[in-house]
Amino acid sequence: MWSGSRGPWPREMSKGARVCGNPHPFSVKYQPVGRRNVCASCKEVGLGGTAPRELLAMGLLFLTYLLAVFPVVSMKSPIFGPQEVSSVEGGSTSITCYYPDSSVNRHTRKYWCRQDAKGRCTTLISSEGYVSKDYEGRANLTNFPENNTFVVNIGRLTQADSGRYKCGLGISSRGLSFDVSLVVSRGPGLQNDTKVYVADLGGRVTMNCPFKLENSEKKKSVCKKEGQNCVLVIDSTENVNPNYKDRAEIVIQDTIQSEFSFIITRLQLSDAGMYICQIGDDSSGEKSNMDLQVLKPEPELLYGDLRGSVTFDCALGAEVKDTAKFLCRISNGKDCDVVINTLGKKAQAFEGRILLTPMNKGFFSVHITNLRKEDSGYYLCGADSDGQPQKGWPIQAWQLFVNEETIIPKSPSVVKGVVGGSVAVFCPYNPKEANSLKYWCRWEDTQNGHCQPLVESDRLVKEQYKGRLTLHEEPGNGTYTVILNQLTTEDAGFYWCVTNGDHRWRSMVELKIVEGEPGLKAPKNATAWVGKTFNLSCQFPCKYYSYEKYWCKWSNKGCKTLPSQGSSQAVVNCDQKSQIISMTLNPVSKADEGWYWCGVKNGLRYGETTAVYVAVEERVKGSQDVSQVDAAPAEESSVREVESKVVQNPRLFVADNPVKDTGDPADGSRASADTSSSEGPSGSSNVLVSTLVPLGLVLAVGAVVVAVLRARHRKNVDRISIRSYRTDISMSDFENSRDFGANDNMGVSPVTQETTLGGKDECSTTTENTVETEEPKKAKRSSKEEADMAYTAFLLQTNNMAAEVQEGPGEA
């Protein structure tokens, strides 16, 4: 009912009223025709007394438009029931009608009405207690809100009850409704010397033919009336009509009985009609008439939601327990196309979304998920040796209705991934069953179809999927997430989202593997050492710039986000400029070994992931010491090995005589020549030698250093070799060129006149009794600028050394 700002739109307009103008276009008020005054709003617009008639015409036109729209809406009504119901006189019938799941629908009025020739529908019974006189004492209507259905039961049927009806919701027949046709046939019994038999399609019927005792030895036969002729069906001499072969028989129990039985099995619709039992061969023999009515099986109703699931529970009886079973769909009113059977056949339209489960005693079930609008229609369960529908075999009829006004949320039916990449699948479930057990299984194209669980919400993961599959309860509120990474071409196929709760929420997704590269880059494997620091990096593309990035450690309990995991201190850092997300373990323990995932999220919705297996090893004693291990993305990592052994010679040059320590507390330790070696005529020559030799050595050392620095820049080798002396120079040891200036020349020892290149108090001093050797230092990588600084510092040191050597002879 349309409602305006001042009340409801009138459903009917009386002849003694007219419409006045109103500021609201959809609200009207009435005024008696006898009053001549015109409403104020009409005068305001200058319409005078003619305006009400025009407005009335417009109102009628708009009302006609609304009434024309309502039938169109009702044609798409989500109310669903049987299209056709059949029964016999004196019998009863039960009509079930489904309605959408909502609080309003559960509490609103339900009704059953009968349509007349003009389409008007007169209510016969409703959920508010109303019952028409014709239905008193033989009908009732019961609402089942927990199942979203209501049932109309009608008894003591007569042929006068045949007609068209509606079951619906609302205060009138213009609400949500569904059309139902009821057909009542003659019931079994003797009518006008004809005995009536009623049987179901595919069933069995036994008809009794009486005879007199004096005719007991005569031939018995049964024929079927076809027009003016009576065509033989079977006789006691084993003549059988081909249409009844293996289906019809005559049974004569003994000569005492005054009747024989005519039996037809696997009844067909064509078997319906008039039959005549005859005793003897001539036309004057004893005869009796029988009328057989074959009823179509009343279909069982299935109500499914778009994108939801339904289950056909088929019961055909123990007599066909060893016969092939099938489910077929009636396509054009006659043919029934096989959807699935126990011989392995499946219709292409149902691939990946159908399962058949055989059970004992002729029972089996068929489950269909991801319902589509075109799945609506009639289906038949049946049994036949060929797995195909055949006339006369037991069948069970179904009518499936797919409600398009579904509450099941949309989710992708196809997801795509690349080799080495990952997919995140979002699975719907009934929000009222948040604590239900959730599964993810893979559909297999076996004989009946099979779905093997791969992961469960109680953390069970199939062995071959460990490290690459997990199930998250997020984002919750009716959706859980399944992530599969390290994809291969063999992962392509169909997967089902399942819970142990409401099966109507089951869904299917198809995984396709396409060409491309994973967005996240990380090494597939990495090695960490116990007690050391371990860094693991993952590169992400620009499209994930605004996403949340994370590292998590995989286990059967899921993949929980770092930084805290196990006994190690784990820290995750993300550098948006370099597009790197790194994870640091410090220190590494044996418990840190396992699978680590790098991933992105957008709110509560998971995105792409990549997996890295980290192996943890213990370092053997005596092996190279490594204080930090870095694992960068495999595509960008470059391994640089630099020697870190430093061997220092105790002396820069070799002297024949040992150097004595004549340390002076004020000046520090200084080295001088032995006084006895300067006496006599050889003193001047010694001075000359002691002057020229160091100077030549200095020049030689300078030339060698220049060559070595150039070679080191090219080959990244920091080694200088002079005769038997060899040392490794770590450029990072030259921390500041100021340490090697003229004012603060810590690189020269006043006693030994040997050069220490570290700029620290780390010189090697040779005395008569002791020789000290510096412990090895580790080589570090250097740049061109550091090499230039080192060369400049070295020239300053050599100049100072030359100056001191020249001052030495004078002092001696």
Long-range contacts (C-beta under 8 A, 24 or more apart in sequence): 2-26, 2-66, 4-28, 9-63, 13-56, 13-59, 13-60, 18-52, 18-53, 18-56, 19-52, 19-55, 19-56, 19-59, 20-52, 20-55, 21-45, 21-47, 21-51, 21-52, 21-55, 26-62, 28-55, 28-59, 70-174, 74-174, 74-175, 74-176, 74-177, 76-404, 77-168, 77-176, 77-177, 77-178, 78-176, 78-403, 78-404, 78-405, 79-167, 79-168, 79-169, 79-176, 79-177, 79-178, 80-178, 80-301, 80-303, 80-401, 80-403, 81-167, 81-178, 81-180, 81-301, 82-180, 82-298, 82-299, 82-301, 82-399, 83-179, 83-180, 83-181, 83-399, 84-180, 84-181, 84-183, 84-296, 85-180, 85-181, 85-182, 85-183, 85-298, 86-182, 86-183, 86-184, 86-185, 86-295, 86-296, 86-298, 87-157, 87-182, 87-183, 87-184, 87-185, 88-157, 88-184, 88-185, 88-186, 88-187, 88-188, 88-198, 88-293, 88-295, 89-157, 89-158, 89-159, 89-184, 89-185, 89-186, 89-187, 90-156, 90-157, 90-187, 91-157, 91-184, 91-187, 92-153, 92-154, 92-155, 92-156, 92-157, 93-153, 93-154, 93-157, 93-182, 94-151, 94-152, 94-153, 94-154, 95-151, 95-152, 95-153, 95-154, 95-165, 95-167, 95-180, 96-149, 96-150, 96-151, 96-301, 97-149, 97-150, 97-151, 97-152, 97-167, 97-168, 97-178, 98-148, 98-149, 98-301, 98-303, 98-401, 99-148, 99-149, 99-150, 99-169, 99-176, 100-148, 100-403, 100-405, 101-148, 101-407, 105-148, 105-169, 106-143, 106-145, 106-148, 107-145, 108-169, 108-170, 109-169, 109-170, 109-171, 110-141, 110-143, 110-150, 110-167, 110-168, 110-169, 111-141, 111-166, 111-167, 111-168, 111-169, 111-170, 111-173, 112-139, 112-141, 112-152, 112-165, 112-166, 112-167, 113-165, 113-166, 113-168, 113-173, 114-163, 114-164, 114-165, 114-166, 115-163, 115-164, 115-165, 115-166, 115-179, 120-173, 121-166, 121-173, 121-177, 123-173, 125-152, 148-303, 149-303, 157-184, 158-184, 159-184, 159-185, 159-186, 160-184, 185-293, 185-295, 186-291, 186-293, 191-291, 193-289, 194-274, 194-289, 194-290, 194-291, 195-288, 195-289, 195-290, 195-291, 196-290, 196-291, 196-293, 197-290, 197-291, 197-292, 197-293, 198-293, 198-295, 199-267, 199-292, 199-293, 199-294, 199-295, 200-267, 200-294, 200-295, 200-297, 201-267, 201-268, 201-269, 201-294, 201-295, 201-296, 201-297, 201-395, 202-266, 202-267, 202-297, 202-392, 202-393, 202-394, 202-395, 203-267, 203-394, 204-263, 204-264, 204-265, 204-266, 204-267, 205-263, 205-264, 205-267, 205-292, 206-261, 206-262, 206-263, 207-261, 207-262, 207-263, 207-264, 207-275, 207-277, 207-290, 207-292, 208-259, 208-260, 208-261, 208-262, 209-259, 209-260, 209-261, 209-262, 209-277, 209-288, 209-290, 210-258, 210-259, 210-277, 210-288, 211-258, 211-259, 211-260, 211-277, 211-279, 211-286, 212-258, 212-279, 212-286, 213-258, 215-279, 215-280, 215-285, 215-286, 216-255, 216-258, 218-279, 218-280, 218-281, 218-285, 219-279, 219-280, 219-281, 220-250, 220-252, 220-260, 220-277, 220-278, 220-279, 221-277, 221-278, 222-248, 222-250, 222-262, 222-275, 222-276, 222-277, 222-278, 223-275, 223-276, 223-278, 224-273, 224-274, 224-275, 224-276, 225-273, 225-274, 225-275, 225-276, 226-273, 230-276, 233-262, 233-275, 234-262, 236-260, 243-270, 247-392, 262-290, 264-292, 265-392, 266-391, 266-392, 266-393, 266-394, 267-294, 267-392, 268-294, 268-391, 268-392, 269-294, 269-296, 296-397, 297-395, 297-396, 297-397, 298-397, 299-378, 299-397, 299-398, 299-399, 300-396, 300-397, 300-398, 300-399, 301-398, 301-399, 301-401, 302-398, 302-399, 302-400, 302-401, 303-401, 303-403, 304-371, 304-375, 304-400, 304-401, 304-402, 304-403, 304-504, 305-371, 305-402, 305-403, 305-406, 305-407, 305-408, 305-504, 306-371, 306-372, 306-373, 306-402, 306-403, 306-404, 306-406, 306-408, 307-370, 307-371, 307-406, 307-408, 307-410, 307-411, 307-507, 308-369, 308-371, 308-406, 308-408, 308-504, 308-505, 308-506, 308-507, 309-367, 309-368, 309-369, 309-370, 309-371, 309-503, 309-504, 309-505, 309-506, 309-507, 310-367, 310-368, 310-371, 310-400, 310-504, 311-365, 311-366, 311-367, 311-368, 311-503, 312-365, 312-366, 312-367, 312-368, 312-379, 312-381, 312-398, 313-363, 313-365, 314-363, 314-364, 314-365, 314-366, 314-381, 314-396, 315-362, 315-363, 315-396, 316-362, 316-363, 316-381, 316-382, 316-383, 316-394, 316-395, 316-396, 317-361, 317-362, 317-394, 318-361, 318-362, 319-362, 319-394, 320-362, 320-383, 320-393, 320-394, 321-360, 321-361, 321-362, 323-383, 323-384, 323-385, 324-383, 324-384, 324-385, 324-386, 324-387, 325-356, 325-358, 325-364, 325-381, 325-382, 325-383, 325-387, 326-381, 326-382, 326-383, 326-384, 326-387, 326-388, 326-389, 327-356, 327-366, 327-379, 327-380, 327-381, 327-382, 328-379, 328-380, 328-382, 328-389, 329-377, 329-378, 329-379, 329-380, 330-377, 330-378, 330-379, 330-380, 336-380, 336-389, 338-387, 338-388, 338-389, 339-366, 339-379, 340-366, 340-448, 340-449, 341-387, 341-388, 342-387, 342-447, 342-448, 343-386, 343-387, 343-447, 344-446, 344-447, 344-448, 345-387, 346-445, 346-449, 351-445, 351-494, 352-443, 352-493, 352-494, 352-508, 352-510, 353-443, 353-494, 353-508, 354-449, 355-443, 355-448, 355-449, 355-450, 355-451, 356-448, 356-449, 357-448, 358-448, 367-503, 367-506, 369-496, 369-506, 369-507, 369-508, 370-413, 370-507, 370-508, 371-402, 372-402, 373-402, 373-404, 375-400, 375-402, 376-400, 376-401, 376-402, 408-504, 408-505, 408-507, 409-478, 409-479, 411-479, 411-507, 411-509, 412-509, 413-508, 413-509, 413-510, 414-509, 414-510, 414-511, 414-512, 415-509, 415-510, 415-511, 415-512, 416-511, 416-512, 416-513, 416-514, 417-484, 417-487, 417-491, 417-511, 417-512, 417-513, 417-514, 418-487, 418-513, 418-514, 418-515, 418-516, 418-517, 418-518, 419-487, 419-488, 419-489, 419-513, 420-486, 420-487, 420-517, 420-518, 420-610, 421-485, 421-487, 421-516, 421-517, 421-518, 421-519, 421-608, 421-610, 422-483, 422-484, 422-485, 422-486, 422-487, 422-518, 422-608, 422-609, 422-610, 423-483, 423-484, 423-485, 423-487, 423-511, 424-481, 424-482, 424-483, 424-605, 424-606, 424-607, 424-608, 424-609, 425-481, 425-482, 425-483, 425-484, 425-495, 425-497, 425-509, 425-511, 426-479, 426-480, 426-481, 426-605, 427-479, 427-480, 427-481, 427-482, 427-497, 427-507, 428-478, 428-479, 428-497, 428-505, 428-507, 429-478, 429-479, 429-480, 429-497, 429-499, 429-501, 429-502, 429-505, 430-478, 430-499, 430-501, 430-502, 430-504, 430-505, 431-477, 431-478, 433-499, 433-501, 433-502, 434-476, 436-499, 436-500, 436-501, 437-499, 437-500, 438-471, 438-473, 438-480, 438-497, 438-498, 438-499, 439-496, 439-497, 439-498, 439-499, 439-500, 440-469, 440-471, 440-482, 440-495, 440-496, 440-497, 440-498, 441-495, 441-496, 441-498, 442-493, 442-494, 442-495, 442-496, 443-493, 443-494, 443-495, 443-496, 443-508, 451-496, 451-498, 453-498, 454-495, 455-482, 459-556, 459-557, 459-558, 460-556, 461-556, 466-556, 466-595, 467-554, 467-594, 467-595, 467-611, 467-613, 468-595, 468-611, 470-554, 470-558, 470-559, 471-558, 472-558, 472-559, 472-606, 474-604, 474-605, 474-606, 475-603, 475-604, 475-605, 476-604, 481-605, 481-606, 483-559, 483-599, 483-606, 483-609, 484-511, 485-597, 485-609, 485-610, 485-611, 486-611, 487-513, 488-513, 489-513, 518-608, 518-610, 519-543, 519-544, 519-608, 520-544, 520-598, 520-599, 520-600, 520-608, 520-609, 520-610, 521-610, 521-633, 521-634, 521-635, 521-636, 522-598, 522-610, 522-612, 522-633, 522-634, 523-612, 523-631, 523-632, 523-633, 523-634, 523-637, 524-611, 524-612, 524-613, 524-634, 525-612, 525-613, 525-614, 525-615, 526-612, 526-613, 526-614, 526-615, 526-631, 527-614, 527-615, 527-616, 527-617, 527-629, 528-585, 528-588, 528-592, 528-593, 528-614, 528-615, 528-616, 528-617, 528-629, 529-588, 529-616, 529-617, 529-618, 529-619, 529-626, 529-629, 530-587, 530-588, 530-589, 530-590, 530-616, 530-617, 530-618, 530-619, 531-587, 531-588, 531-619, 532-587, 532-588, 532-626, 532-627, 532-628, 532-629, 533-584, 533-585, 533-586, 533-587, 533-588, 533-627, 533-628, 533-629, 534-584, 534-585, 534-586, 534-588, 534-592, 534-614, 534-628, 534-629, 534-631, 535-582, 535-583, 535-584, 535-628, 535-629, 535-630, 535-631, 536-582, 536-583, 536-584, 536-585, 536-596, 536-612, 536-614, 536-631, 537-580, 537-581, 537-582, 537-583, 537-630, 537-631, 537-632, 537-633, 538-580, 538-581, 538-582, 538-583, 538-598, 538-610, 538-612, 538-633, 539-579, 539-580, 539-633, 539-635, 539-636, 540-579, 540-580, 540-581, 540-598, 540-600, 541-579, 542-579, 544-600, 544-607, 544-608, 545-576, 545-579, 547-600, 547-601, 547-602, 547-607, 548-600, 548-601, 548-602, 548-603, 549-574, 549-581, 549-598, 549-599, 549-600, 549-601, 550-581, 550-598, 550-599, 550-600, 550-601, 551-581, 551-583, 551-596, 551-597, 551-598, 551-599, 552-596, 552-597, 552-599, 553-594, 553-595, 553-596, 553-597, 554-594, 554-595, 554-596, 554-597, 554-611, 555-594, 559-597, 565-592, 566-591, 566-592, 567-591, 567-592, 568-592, 588-616, 589-616, 590-616, 590-618, 592-616, 640-716, 640-781, 642-716, 642-779, 642-780, 642-781, 643-717, 643-719, 643-728, 643-779, 644-728, 644-776, 644-777, 644-778, 644-779, 644-780, 645-728, 645-776, 645-779, 646-727, 646-728, 646-730, 646-774, 646-775, 646-776, 646-777, 646-778, 646-779, 647-726, 647-727, 647-728, 647-776, 648-727, 648-764, 648-773, 648-774, 649-724, 649-725, 649-726, 649-727, 649-764, 650-764, 650-766, 650-771, 650-772, 650-773, 651-725, 651-754, 651-764, 651-766, 652-722, 652-725, 652-754, 652-755, 653-697, 653-725, 654-724, 658-766, 658-767, 658-768, 659-752, 659-766, 659-767, 659-768, 660-767, 660-768, 661-751, 661-767, 661-768, 663-751, 667-750, 668-750, 668-751, 669-750, 669-751, 669-765, 670-750, 670-751, 671-751, 671-752, 671-753, 672-812, 673-812, 678-812, 687-809, 687-812, 690-805, 690-808, 690-809, 691-805, 691-806, 691-808, 691-809, 694-753, 694-801, 694-802, 694-805, 695-802, 695-805, 698-798, 698-801, 698-802, 701-798, 702-794, 702-795, 702-798, 705-791, 705-794, 706-791, 709-787, 709-790, 709-791, 712-782, 712-787, 713-784, 713-787, 716-781, 718-779, 718-782, 727-757, 728-776, 728-777, 728-779, 729-757, 729-790, 730-777, 730-778, 730-779, 730-780, 730-782, 731-780, 731-782, 731-783, 731-786, 731-787, 731-790, 732-780, 732-782, 732-786, 733-757, 733-758, 733-759, 733-760, 733-777, 734-758, 734-759, 734-786, 734-789, 734-790, 734-793, 735-759, 737-789, 737-792, 737-793, 739-793, 740-792, 740-793, 740-794, 740-796, 740-797, 741-796, 742-796, 742-800, 745-796, 745-797, 745-800, 747-793, 747-796, 747-797, 747-800, 748-797, 748-800, 748-801, 748-804, 750-804, 753-801, 753-804, 753-805, 755-797, 755-801, 757-790, 757-794
